[in-house]
């Protein structure tokens, strides 16, 4: 039986990661919903992020089933309101066919481990109000809601979460 493995994505894997992210995000932004096409293009542009921030992939055997962007610098264009000493989790998605098998948890755990290694004191993230399963995962993993960090964008409300890192 194949086990889950999380590692830094390679440039050649960017198109596959883009497809996985689009499949995941299409669950809340269905095909034909053009209101968020610009955002979906941003989410799917894994290749552009790879040269600037860590992008991690979760693999089941050789198959890429999930991806997440980890922001370790509050000055990054991907920081989305990070404070000094915080890391940020962005654009996490798991192939819908592989959901509920631990890939999301594995990706978040890898982000927490990398943030600790980078001597960050907390990890922050935003999640779409519609992503109820993701919210449950984050809460089970010790993230707490930070309503003052919520973002309201055209067409979408994002909920702010934060988790302190001990040690």
C-alpha positions in Angstrom: 0.0 0.0 0.0 1.3 3.4 -1.0 1.9 6.0 1.8 1.5 9.7 1.7 4.7 11.8 1.2 5.0 15.6 1.2 7.9 17.3 -0.5 8.8 20.5 -2.3 7.4 20.4 -5.8 9.7 20.4 -8.9 9.2 22.8 -11.7 8.2 20.0 -14.0 5.3 19.1 -11.6 3.7 22.5 -11.8 1.2 21.7 -14.5 0.0 18.6 -12.6 -0.3 20.7 -9.4 -2.2 23.3 -11.3 -4.7 20.7 -12.5 -5.1 19.3 -9.0 -5.7 22.7 -7.5 -8.3 23.6 -10.2 -10.1 20.3 -9.6 -10.2 21.0 -5.9 -11.3 24.7 -6.2 -13.9 23.8 -8.9 -15.9 22.2 -6.0 -16.8 25.7 -4.8 -16.3 27.6 -8.1 -18.1 25.4 -10.6 -17.2 25.4 -14.3 -19.0 28.2 -16.0 -18.9 30.5 -12.9 -16.9 33.3 -14.4 -17.0 35.5 -11.3 -13.8 34.0 -9.9 -11.9 33.1 -13.1 -9.1 35.6 -12.3 -8.7 34.1 -8.8 -8.7 30.6 -10.2 -6.0 31.5 -12.7 -3.9 32.8 -9.7 -4.5 29.6 -7.7 -3.5 27.5 -10.7 -0.3 29.5 -11.5 1.9 27.2 -9.5 4.8 27.7 -11.8 5.0 31.4 -11.0 5.0 30.7 -7.2 7.7 28.0 -7.3 10.4 30.5 -7.9 9.3 32.8 -5.0 7.9 30.6 -2.2 7.8 27.0 -1.2 5.1 25.0 -2.9 4.7 21.6 -1.4 3.1 18.5 -3.0 1.4 15.5 -1.4 2.0 12.3 -3.2 0.3 8.9 -2.9 3.0 6.7 -4.4 4.0 8.6 -7.5 0.7 10.4 -7.9 0.4 14.0 -6.9 -2.9 14.4 -5.1 -2.5 17.7 -3.3 -0.6 21.0 -3.1 -0.1 24.0 -0.8 1.8 27.2 -0.9 3.8 28.1 2.2 4.7 31.8 2.8 7.6 32.3 5.1 8.2 36.0 4.6 5.6 38.6 5.6 6.9 40.9 2.8 6.1 38.3 0.1 3.5 39.2 -2.5 1.7 36.1 -1.3 1.7 37.1 2.4 -2.0 38.1 2.6 -1.6 40.2 5.8 1.0 38.1 7.6 2.5 39.7 10.7 6.2 39.6 11.6 7.1 36.1 12.7 4.2 34.4 11.1 4.1 31.9 8.2 1.1 31.6 5.9 -0.7 28.7 4.3 -2.1 29.6 0.9 -3.9 27.8 -1.9 -4.2 24.4 -0.4 -6.1 21.9 -2.5 -6.5 18.1 -2.7 -7.8 16.2 -5.7 -11.5 15.6 -5.0 -11.0 11.8 -5.8 -8.3 11.7 -3.1 -10.0 13.8 -0.4 -10.7 12.4 3.1 -7.6 10.2 3.2 -5.2 12.5 5.0 -3.5 14.5 2.3 -4.8 17.9 3.6 -3.6 17.0 7.1 -0.2 15.9 5.7 0.2 19.2 3.8 -0.8 21.3 6.9 1.5 19.3 9.1 4.4 19.8 6.7 3.7 23.6 6.7 3.7 23.7 10.5 7.0 21.7 10.6 8.6 24.1 8.0 7.4 27.1 9.9 8.9 25.8 13.1 12.2 25.1 11.4 12.1 28.7 10.0 11.6 29.9 13.6 8.1 31.3 13.1 5.9 31.7 16.1 2.5 31.2 14.3 0.9 30.1 11.1 -2.1 32.0 9.6 -4.4 31.2 6.8 -7.7 32.2 5.1 -10.3 29.8 3.9 -13.4 30.3 1.9 -16.6 30.4 4.0 -17.9 27.6 1.8 -14.9 25.3 2.6 -16.5 23.7 5.7 -14.5 20.5 5.6 -11.2 22.6 5.5 -12.4 24.6 8.4 -13.0 21.4 10.4 -9.6 20.2 9.6 -7.9 23.4 10.6 -9.8 23.5 13.9 -8.9 19.9 14.7 -5.3 20.8 14.0 -5.4 23.6 16.6 -6.1 26.6 14.4 -8.5 29.2 15.9 -10.8 31.6 14.2 -9.5 35.2 14.1 -12.5 37.2 12.8 -10.6 40.4 12.7 -8.5 38.9 9.9 -11.5 37.9 7.8 -11.4 39.2 4.3 -14.4 40.2 2.2 -13.6 40.3 -1.5 -15.9 40.7 -4.4 -17.9 37.4 -4.6 -16.2 35.7 -1.6 -15.8 35.9 2.1 -12.6 34.4 3.5 -12.3 33.4 7.2 -9.1 34.1 9.1 -7.5 31.3 11.2 -4.3 31.3 13.2 -2.3 28.7 15.1 0.6 29.5 17.5 3.6 27.3 17.3 5.0 26.1 20.7 8.6 25.5 21.2 
